[in-house]
């Protein structure tokens, strides 16, 4: 049986690079190693573990069952080592390290963009990466140690027990209509959505839909629901008069302008919680913990 001392971190780094890039050639490029070195790392890891980690094919490589089982532990091991190094380097006073944050459109522009700018200015030894994705991907990325923190809506049920969250703030949900639409001059009401073409963000095939649960709970059945990936598409379709839209206040504040108006729907049903998520099975680095504290004390400022 292999023991931890038998395995080198560079082997795990090459293993993760192959997983992330899909080929040994691409993994060599991203790690700045020669391809034979990456191949040697994988071979050494497989020899120590007495298993094959990849099935090699003409179109790339795929993880075996053993590879799938090793993957989360390899990510966790490297994440812990990086966090420990960042913590030690921060002993001299200035924060050091890298923070990887996941988010969704709206929060990225209104909350995180100005926060990252301030954080980088205050902690010049810290780099902050931002990645966007749907709620399911964000949770998976936190669970798999691909990102340190994720900001997302709390509407979507969690799948990973090790992922924990903290409430950041509540966000109003807005109705979007053309400026000359009959609904533009009246108070926004959910009943206005009945029997209309509605445009929302979501990916139903992946179990992600925005606001449809609230519609069902309100007994409102739109004539048609169009799901799109990004709030800018919601506004574009509203502008083209292909329906009326629903989107969060943050996204509305940076995408709707000119001939499209947005207005908040009534509380409390049409308000959603925004949480920050992280993996409870790892210690956040000093830099990531500092960024989490900054998130806690930074309310969004919709424009």
Buried (B, 14 or more C-beta within 10 A) or exposed (E): EEEEEEBEEBBBBBBBBBBEBBBBEBBBBEBEBEBEEBBBBBEBBBEBBEBBBBEEEEEBBEBBEBBEEBBBEBBBBBBBEBBEEBBEBBEEEEBBBBBBBBBBBBBBBBBBEEBBEEBBEEBEBBBBEBBBBBBBBBBBBBBBBBBBBBBBBBBBEBEBEEBBBEEBBEBBBBBBBBEEBEBBEEEBBBEBBBEBBBBBBBBEEEEBBBBBEBBEEBEBEBEEBBBBEBBBBBBBBBBEEEBBBBBBBBBBBBBBEEEBBBBBBEEEEBBBEBBBBBBEBBBBBBBBBBBBEBBEEBEBEBE
